[in-house]
Amino acid sequence: MESTVVIFPITTTGHLVSVIELAKFISQLNPRLSITTLLMPSLLGPSPASAHTETVASTALNVRFVHLPPVELTVNLQNAQPETLVSLCVERYKPLVSDHLRSLCASTKVSAFVIDFFCTTMIDVAAQLNIPTYVFFTSGAYLLSLLLHLPKLDAMISSEFVESTTNITIPGMPSLPPHDLLMPLKDRKNDAYRWMLYHSQKLHEIKGFLVNTFDDLQPRLADAVPQLVAGDGAGPAVLPVGPLLALDTNKGSDHECIQWLDDQPDGSVVFLCFGSWGALPDNQLREVARGLELSGQRFLWSARSRPPPGEMIQWRDANLEEVLPDGFLERTRDRGLVWPTWVPQVAILSHRSVGGFVSHCGWNSTLESVWFGVPLISWPLFAEQRMNAFELVNDLGLAVGLKKESVEDDAFVRAEELERAVRQLMEGEEGEMVRTKMKAVKELARKAVKEGGSSYNNLKMVVAEWSRDQ
Ligand code: UDP
């Protein structure tokens, strides 16, 4: 009987790109095991990752995409936080996903159901059909540990976590300043918190986690796991299988940004980009421009504006003439390029002239930086980015930290602070240390996913289990 693995991701760019890589990796390990990926329509307009699914669908790989129809969301989501929006949307798909799984089971052996951590409402559906559920965890070990520990934290602490005068303890992991917690955990009265707590409780019911990290990057995970999941083998397995990244660096190689980089000296350019959601208020964009000018360094900057309140889009192209300080573009013409929209980030990070990356520390961006050995400046904006930044600066030594005006998530960064961090990264002692660590971890990243590497072996073991009765 034919065997298949069903993958049910969420369709935001940051979560979709890496799960598609997982599908490709599984298919390469066992071409006879088919992969069926159930895709909800993108919540916020066409995602750049959609093109990626089409490319993969057109290859000879045994990966199939099923595009689910849109469903009506009956509640008003205008003011909902993204975690609520995504969780509610996924819940509405329960009947459709259940039908698909049932009909697949009639003709095929469904070896595993691999879901995103926002899709835990689907665990029951698979359990009814005796299909083991796995989570492909699109972020790193720190967030995973926090989520696995959250049910206990919730029971132990009754006040708001952010009011804590001490750091939050996460077993096996660095203790975390309260304001650096995952964003929806900062207001426990909000629906987004209730959803995260719900997901964190359900995560204990699954068979295993495939985590987009690797042992040498986050070695604390192995020690943390026994403290986070039930002992005696009853809890889920936790297996690092990364870094899984869409690394087709040829994509975008004819982009104007790449042509501009071709003319710059090796390692001389600092690149600024804030992920698929990352847009800054116009006054902050102006301040960034001032900071870059003060730094005297070469730069490539994907500068995007915040959409007007209430508009369900992630960002809008920046109107550079209007937003940037008078004469800035002219004055920096010889050493900087500002691109007002989406840029081919992987092609940029892989370019020899890029020597630093000011990043929001989204997990894919972090891993891409690691893969290409580009040292970071951390400028987290939301979601788990502050946790990632804290770990990168304080535990892993892979980023220079950027100080904000206050502990608020949206706090302002002054031009002089950006200037300091950029100079430090590109010419300072701290930058040199970060660069050296990045170089070392880059080699380890590549080793992890090569045949015989730790992540490769973990995934091979799981795929062998899924292929057992073939
Ligand atoms: N990305 C890109 N160009 C952009 C912005 C983002 O190619 O202008 C890609 C980036 O390479 C990464 C993904 O979008 O693969 C963003 O994922 P990440 O987890 O870093 O952040 P998120 O978008 O989830 O905040």
Boltz pocket constraint, residues with backbone or C-beta under 6 A from the ligand:
constraints:
  - pocket:
      binder: B
      contacts: [[A, 13], [A, 14], [A, 15], [A, 17], [A, 273], [A, 274], [A, 275], [A, 276], [A, 277], [A, 278], [A, 302], [A, 341], [A, 342], [A, 343], [A, 344], [A, 345], [A, 346], [A, 361], [A, 362], [A, 363], [A, 364], [A, 365], [A, 366], [A, 368]]
      max_distance: 6.0
